[in-house]
């Protein structure tokens, strides 16, 4: 497949995604989804320019309500190239997510391991298959909540029971599973394209706090495309699109970044990234990032115009920070031993 054809396909995906979905998804979601690849698709584990990758992410949302949603993520992955293999390599990694929401302090802790098999179709095309397996625990605190049964006619009496049929532990645990596929076109380090599809919560786990009711967490399907294109020696453009479906909910994020190479001298490489994204539920997402050698720091603010924000007469939504560091191992020289005379 020629690069021009792939470019046309990617632009087509952007146009299709722009007409899908108006409502935010249920799971943890980042506006800079391309900076949290293992949360997006396990097939993207270990496919990057380097050997070891570390990522820290943070999102803070709706703190002004005040029922804030706070999310932290940490991830590590690496690639493993079998000895003398020119046909395939592997990716292994893991990630941890912590999320807390609202007055009830509804918390989610998720720990997963990810693995991927990357098949080199030829010098420029890679097809990847990935899977993840993890454990999640979710719980909440009822002490800060008030219930209708606690109203005694004058005040809320916290000594009165809520008479809600929660499980005694108010915490549940469940297994996480997922699979994904990713296609990469790699013309050079600065011109490449990823197209991926994944299904997460593949075995839909039970997540009900009401013991007698069977409520399952719906599968989450992700469709994403990220393309980086070198336009000049000092300027690249990145285009990205994401669509997620989970039950009756869906979310679409579109955007782009301009990457300016301020310094390309070895050991002093410096890039400035400026971009803008759009979430179809009504968010504008200006983004700023810096990359110095193997360090990367990206930040964005979500300006929301959803009915919820309009009712509160504010457009403040969320902010995100992503910190990434990549280690590139020094490859040993290849030489032949001199024969012993």
N, C-alpha and C positions, 0 to 999 in steps of 0.2 A: 504494500500500500504506500503510495507517495505521500510526502509530507503535506503537499497542497490539499489532497483529499482529506487527510486527517484534520487539517485546519478548518475546512468547510464543515466536517462533522461536528467539531467542537463548537463552532459558532451556532450550528443548528441546535445543539443541546442547550445552549444558553437561551435561545429563543423559545424552545419548547418549555424549559423550566420556568420561564418568566410568566407563563399562563397557568401554572399549577399551584394551588394551595394558598390559603389565606390565614391559617391558624398555626400557632407555635406548637412544636412537638412536646411530648411528655418527658422524654429523657433529658439527661445532661446535654446541653448543646452550646457550642461556641460559635461566635460570629467568624473568628479566624479558624474555621474548621480544618484548614490545610495545615495548621500548626498543632493539631492533635490527631495525627493519622491513625493511631491504634484504637482510639475511640470511634473512629469512622469506619474503618475497614481493616480486618486482620491481615488481608492480603498485601497491605502497604507496610508491613513489618519488615525492616531490614533493607528497604530499597531506597537508598540515598547515596550521596557522594561522600563516602567516608566509611569508617569501620564501627564506631560506637557513637550512639546518639542519646543525649539526655535532654528531656523537656520538662519544664515546670510551667503550669498554667493556672490562672486565677480569673474568676468572673464574679462580679458583684452586681446584683440586680435589685432594683426597686427598694433601695435602702430608705428612701424618703417616705414610704407609705405609712407607718414603718413596719413592714413585714418582709425583711430582706431575704433574698436568695443568694447564698454564698457558695461558690464551688471552687475546689482546689483539685488539681490533677498533677500527677508525676508519672513520667514514663521513661523507660530505657529500652533500646533495641540495638541490635547489631546484625551484621551479615557474616555468614560463614561460607567460605569458598572451598569446596573439596580440593584436595591436592591435585594439581594439573588438570582440573576440570575447566573446560571452555564451553560447556553446554548448560550448566545450571549452577545455582547457589541457593543457600537457605537464609531465612531471616528468623530470629528468635527475639522475644522481648516480653515485657510485662508493663502493666500500668495500674495505677491506683487512683480512685476518685473518691472525693468526700464532698457531700452536698448537704446543706442545711437550709430549711425553708420555714418561714413564718413564725408566729407566736408559739406554736406547738413544738418548735424545734424538731420538725420532721427531718431526720438525718438518714443519709444513705452512705454506706461505705462499701466500695466495690474494689476487689482485687482480682486481676485477670492475668493469665499468661497467654501469649500469642505466638503462633508459628506460621511460617509461610514457605512455600516452595516456588522458586523463581526459575522459569525455563527460558533460556535465550533462544528465540526462534531464529534470529540471525544477529548481525552486528548492531542493529538499530531497534530491534523489537523484542520485548520481554513480556511473557504471560505469567501471571502469578496467581497462586491459589493459597488461601490462608484460613486459619481457624483459631478460635479462642475458647478458653475454658476458665471460669472464674467462680468466685463465691461473693455474694452480696448480702448485706444485712441492713435492715431498715427498721427504724423505731421512732417514737415520739414521746413527748412529755406532756401529760394532761394537767400538771399542777398549775400552769400559767393560763389555762383555758377556763372559760365560764360557760355553764350549761343552763338551759331553761329550768331544769329541775332544782337548781340551786337558788332560784329567785324566791325569796320568802315574802314578797309583797312590798318590801322596802329596800332591801339590798341583796347582793349576791352573797350567800352564805357558803363559804368554801368548805365548811364542815359537813355539808350535805353531799351525798354521793351524786355522781352524774347519771347513774342508772343506765349507762351505755354498756353494751355487751362486748367490750373489748377483751381480748385475751389478757390473761393476768400479766404476761411479760411485756406487753405493748411493744414487742420487737419480734420481727420475723427474719428468717434467713432463707436464701434460695440459691440455686445453681444458675450460673450464667453460661450460655453457649452461643456461638456464632460462626458463620462462614462467610467468605468473600472471594471475589475474583477481581483482578486488576490487570489492565493492559497498559504498557508503557511504550511510547515511541521516544527514543533517545538519539537525537541527531548529534548533540554535543552536551557539555556540562550546562550550557546556558540556553539550549533549545530542546525542550522535551515536553511530553504530554502524557498525563495519566487519566485513564477512564476506569472507574470502579463501580461495582455493585456488591452490596453486602446484605445479609440477613442476620440481625442480632436478636437476642432472646429466642433463639431458634426453637428450643424446647420451652414453651411458654410456661414460666413458673407461677405457682400460686403466691399471691401477694396480699391476701386479705388479712386484716387485723381482727375480723370476726370469724371465729373458729369454724362455725357451722356453714359459712358461705364460701363457695369456691369462686374466687375472683382471680383471673389470670392476667399476667402482664403481657400485653399484645406484642407480637413481633414488630421489630423496627427495621424497615427496609431503607437503605441509603443508596442514592445514585449521585455520583460526584465526578466532576472533571476539573483538572487543574493543568493549565498549560503555561509554560514560560517560553518566551520568544525573544531572541536577541535581534534587536533592530539596528543598533550601531555598536561600535566598540565600547561606548560608555553608557548605553541605555538599553534596558530590557523592559518588556511588558509582561505581566502575569494576568491571566484571566482565570476566574474560578467560578464554579457553580455547584450547588448542592441542593438536592431535593430529598426529603425524608418523609416516610409514611409510617404511622403507628396507629393502628385502629382507625378511628374516624378523624384523627388529627393528621395534619401534614404541615411541612415547613419548607420554604424555598429561600435560599440565600444566593445572590448574584454579586459579583464584584470584580475589581481589577486593581492592580498595583503598577505604578511606574517605578523602575529600579534604576537609580542613578549611581554609576561607579565613580566615586569621588577620588579614589586612589587604588591603583591596581599593582602597586609594587609589592613583591613578595614579603610577607611579614608585617605589612602595613595596609593591607587591603581594607577598604572602607566603602560601604554602600549606604545610600539613603533610599528608603522606600516610602512612597506617598500613594495613598489609594482611597477608594470609596466603594462601599458595598451597599446593598439594599436587601432587606428582608421583606417578603411580600405581605407580611402581617402589618407592615407600616413603619419600618425602621430604616433610617439612614445611618451608615456605619463608616465614618471617616477613620482612616487607619494611618499610623505612622510607625516606621520600623527602622532600625539601624542594624547593620551587620559589620563587625570588625573581626577580620580573620575568621575564626570558627565560632565566634560568639554572635548570637542574634537576639535582639530584644524587639518585640512588637507590641503595640498598644492601640486600642481603639475605644471609641465611645459610641454607644447606641443611642440615637435620638429617636424616640418613639412617638408616633402619632396614632396610637391605637385608641379605641373608645375608652379604655380604662384610664389611659394617661390624659385624654381630653377631659374626662369627668373631673380629674384632679387638677386641671389647668396647669399641666407641666408636660415637658417633652423628655424629661430625664428617664433613661431606661437602664443602661448598664455600662460598665467599663470592663475591659479585659487586659490582661498582661500575659505575655508568653516569652519565656526565656529558654533558649536552646544552645547547646554546646555539642560540637561534633569533634571526635578524635579521629585523626587519620594516621594509621600506623605507617612507619617507614618500611617500605618493602625491601627485603634483602636482595643484594645483587646476585644475578645468576651467572655462575662461572663453572668451568670444568676443572676438576683437580688435575694437577700435573702428575704424570706417571712417575713412580719411584724408579730411579735409575740404578 
